[in-house]
Amino acid sequence: MSLSRSWQTFRRMQDSVLAVAGLVYSGAVIQAWRVLPGPGHLKLERTALFPGMFLALSLAGALLAPPLRAALMRHLWISYRTGFGQSVISVLGGVGVLLGMAVFIFWQIHDGTHGGHYPGSAFSGYAAGIGLLVAESVLVRRIENDPVLRLRIEDA
């Protein structure tokens, strides 16, 4: 049997949110490099190296720590069963949260260009969130491969 249409929509929503987050992050990095003061190595540290470590830590924690992985899989399954990510409103809600975070990170960049704090923590926090989104996309596929849950998905 094939996966239910609602599961396919849920999986596409997970992947779409990850893609939007990546695009927002890429745009923020480009903007930061264009307008923030300081040498290139400082920009590289604050927009790629340190955030990359936070992304890796959140991804590794979510996938390798059994209690975290189980909690995230439970969250994904409950989200699917309650219909999140399967309607236009819930998808727009998820993308809306990402766009709200985009406003925040671009505001932090703007603040940094005008004498405020350098926005390294905003980049690191956003990257950690992307790590969790990557973990969710991976775990959605693990759920699909679980024989018991796959039967429930096919029957939905």
C-alpha positions, 0 to 999 in steps of 0.5 A: 500500500502507499502512504496516505495523502494526509501523510504525504502532505504532512511530510511535504510541509515538514520539508517546505518549512525546512526549505523556507528556513534555509532560504531565510537564513541564507538571505540573512547571511547575505545581508549581514555580509553586505552591511555589518561592520568588521572583518570577514573572519568576524562575519564568518564566525558569527554567521557560519562557524558558530551557528554551524556548531549550534545546528550540529549540536541540536541535530545530533541531540535530537537524533542521537539522544534517545529521550530527545528523539522519542519526544520529538517523534511523539511530537511529530506523530501527535502533530500528524494525528491532530492535522497540523501541516495538512491544511492551508492555515496550519502551513501558513502558521508554520511559515508565519513563525519562520517569517517572524523569526526572519523579521527578528534576525534582520532587525538584529542585523540592522541594529548591528549596523547602527552600533548595536550588538553584533547579531551572532546570537540571533544567527546561532539561535536560528541555526539551532532551530534549523537543526531541529527542522532537519531532525524532524524531516529525518524522523518523519522518514523514520516514522514511515519506516516503522512497520506499526506506524506505517500501517496506521499511516496507510490506513488513514 
